[in-house]
Amino acid sequence: MTKIAIVTDSTAYLAQNICDRLHITVAPISVAFGDQQYRERVDISDAEFYERLKTEKVFPTTAPPSMGVMGELYHSLAEAGYEEVVSIHLSGGISGFINNLRAFAAGITEINVHVVDAQIAVQPMGYMVIQAAKMAVAGSSAEEIIAKMTELKATIGEYFIVDDLQNLVHSGRLGSGSAFVGSLLKVKPILSLNKEKYNIEAVDKVRSMKRARTNIVGRFLEETKNLPYTVRVFLCGTNNEPEVEKWQQSIQSKLTNVAAVETGQIGPVVGAHLGSGVFSILWIKEVA
């Protein structure tokens, strides 16, 4: 049986105990304020990051691990006896990291590296990584794991609302036209990942955060009501965990065709682009 390692990056936001139990290796992505750079959830916690976000005069920036760092990581796995790696990372529509990694991995000879674009980040990506790790432990081949990841990617859906569009516009993840509309009319744009380009786009606009949350829940219910499988739902936010938990309690009884609902906080790297006060609903097919 081929020994397969599962690698991801820190935007999967997996708990350390899960990574330890399933032997998942995480490559931290960095966030920086000016020339001060921190690996997320290693050198800076979520709470520390969002506290600084309130007071810093400069927008934070992010940087993926270098190819040198990734090369050392894969080398260490080869030294540990792994023969193949399935390396699952955040969407190429959000970051150029995955394309650079694919080109780099093609030149690695000591271990066979399969690079998978999750076409998402945050908790749904974490769920995919967990399933991949379980399959690796159970003895599945790399090809079987990749096939499962492809199947799961096709079932992902997401909508989110940002409280302030400045971070998204500054990072280049959203066009300035959308920001202008939002600031002028005081609306809350409904945002989603474009399923073809995998970049962020505005799909609707609503006058208040309360109405915006109702809007995205309604979209979720409409898009999932006739699915031939159940879904796992993730309600996530940035620097607003108590509010996200209250949101879950208020809508739990309305969520149909759902196997489980999880709440979670989005960490520094994704939070650097979204800002504080985000509410999001994301879902993926539940693995039996």
N, C-alpha and C positions, 0 to 999 in steps of 0.2 A: 504494500500500500504506500503510495506516494505521500510524503509528509508535506502538507500545505499550510503556509502561514497566511494569516489575514491581517492586512495593514489598512489603516484609514488615516484621516487627519482629524485635528481637534474640533472641526466644525460639525462632527457627528455628535458631539456633546454626550459622550458615554460616561457613565460612572466608572470610577477606577476599579471597583470591586467586580463589575461585569467584565471589564477588560482582563483583569487578572484571572477570573474563572474560565473565560473562553479563549485565553491566550491571544488577545487582540493587541496588535502593536499600533500605537498612535503617534503620528508625526505632528508636533505642535506647529500651528501657524502663529505668526507674530502680529501684534498690534503696536503701533508707536504713536507717542505724543511728541512731536518734534523729533529730536534725535535720541529720545529715550524709547528703546524697543523692549517689548516684553513678549514672551511666549504665553499664549492664553492658557489660563488655568494651571500654569506652571510658575511663572514669575508674577502673574497678576490674577487676582480672583475676579469673579463677576462683580461682586460688591465694590471692590476697589476701582475697577474700570468705570462703572457707571457713576461712582462718586466723582471721579476725575472728569468724566464727560460733562458734568454739571458746571464745572469751574474753568476748564481749559478754554483758552481763547483760540486755539488752533484745532482744526478738525483732525481726528485720529486717522492714521493710514494703516494699511495691513500689508503683510509680506509673507508669501508661502515659504516653506523650507527650501533651501538651495538644493540643487541637484547633488552637490557634494554630500549634504546631510542625508539625502535619500539614498545615495550610493552606500554610505556607511551603514545605514539601517539595513539595507538589503544584504550587505556583506555580513553583518552580524547574524542575520537569519540563516544565511548559508553556513556560517561557522557553527551554528546551533543544530545543524542537521536537516534543515528544511530544504526541500528540492524545488518547490514552486511557491510563488506568492500571488495571491489575488489582492490587488491594491485598489481600494474603493475610495473615491474622492469627490469633493464638491463639484458642482456643475461647471462645465467648460463655458457656459453662458454667463457665469458669475466671475470666474477667474481663469486666467490663461495657464494656471498651474498644470492642469491635467494634460494639455497638449504638449507642454514642455516635458512632462514626466514620461509620456508615451514615447517621445523621440529619444529621451535618455535611456529608458528601460530597454529599448530595442538593441542597445549596444552592450547590455550586461550579459556576460557569458557564464558566470559562476552559479547563477540561479535563474530559473525561468520566471519572469515577472509578467503578470497579466494586469494591465491597467484598466480599470472600469470607471467610467463616468457615471456617477449616481444620478445626474441630471436634477439634483436637488441638494440641499444641505440640511443641517439641523436634525431634528428628531427622526424624520422618515429615513434619512440616510443612516442614522444610527441603528434603526430597526433592520435595514438591509444588511448592515455589517454584522449584527448579531445573528441573523439567519445564516449568513455566509460562514460565520465561525462555527455555528452548530453543525452545519453540513461538513465542514472540514474535520471536526472532531469525530463525526459519524463515519468518516471514510469516503465521502463523495469526492469525485475528481474535480479538477479545476474547471473543466468544461461544464460539468453539471452545476457547479456553483455559479458560473457566469451565466448559464442559461436561466437559472432561478432569478438572478439579479435583473436580467433583461425582462423576465415576466413581471417582476415586482415593479420595475420602473414604469411599465405601461399602466399601472393602476394608481399612480400617485396623483393627488390633486391638492391644491393649496390656494388660499386667499389670505391676504393680510392687509392691515390698516396701519399706517404710520401716523404718529401724532404730529410730527414735524418733518417736512420733506427735505430740509436743508442737507442732511447727511447723505441721502440718496443722490441728490443732484450733485453735490460736491464730489462724491466718489465716482460720478459718471455712470451710475447704475440706472438712472432715470433721466429722461430728457428735461431740459429746463422749462419747456412749455407746460408740462404737467405741474411743475412747481409753481409756475406763474398763476395758473388757474386755481390751485389750492390756496395760495396765499391771498389772492384777490377776492375769492368768493367765500373764504373760510370754510371750505368743504373738506371732507375726508375722502380722498381717492381710495377706491377699492383696487388693490394691486394683485397681480398674479405673475407667474412665470409663463412666458410664451412657450407653448409646447413644441414649437418648431425651432425657434431661435434660442430658447432657454435664457432669455433676458427678461428683465422686469418691465411690465407694462401696466398702465392704468386701464381698467375695464369698466369702471363706473365711478361715480362720485356722489357722496351723501353728505347731508348738512351737519350731522353730529356723530360723535363716536358711538353713542348708543344705537342710532339707526344703522351705522356702518356695521356694527357687530351683528345686528339682526339681519342685515343684508347678506353677510357672508355665511351665516348659518343657513339661511334660506337657500343660497346657492349650493351649499353642501348637500342639503336634503334633496334638492331637485336632481343633482348629478349622481347621487348614490341610491336613490329609491328603487331603481329597477336592476341593480347589479346582481349577478348570479352568485355573489360571494359576500361575506361580511368584511367590514373594514376596521382597521385600528385608527382611531382619531387622536390627533395631538393638538392640544390647545396651548399655544406658546406665546410668550411675551418677552419684553425687554425691560428689566428693572421694575416690574409690576406684578410679581408673583401673587400677592394676596388678591389683586383684582382679577387675575386670570383664574384663580381658584373659585372666586365668587361667580365668575362668568360660567364656569363649568357647572356649578350647582344650579344656576338659573336655567340652563338649557339641557341638562342631562336627560330629563324625561322626554324631550323632543327628538333626541337622536335615535333614529331607527336604523336597522340593518348594521348595527355596530357591535363588534366583538369586545372592544375595550376602549376606554378614553383615558388618555394620560395628559397631565399638565406638565409644563416645563419652562425653564428660562433659557433664552438664547444668550450665548456667551459673547465675549468681547469682539471677536473678529467679525461675526455677522452683525453684531450690535453696532459696530463702528460705522457700518453703512446704513443701518436702519434708524439709529438713535433710540432714545428712551420712549416708553409708552406704546410700544407696538402690541397689537393683538393679531393673532393668526390662527387659522384653522387649517390643518394639514391632515391628509389621510393616505392610507396605503392598504392593499389587500392583506387581510389577516392570514398568516401561515398556520395551517392546521397542525 
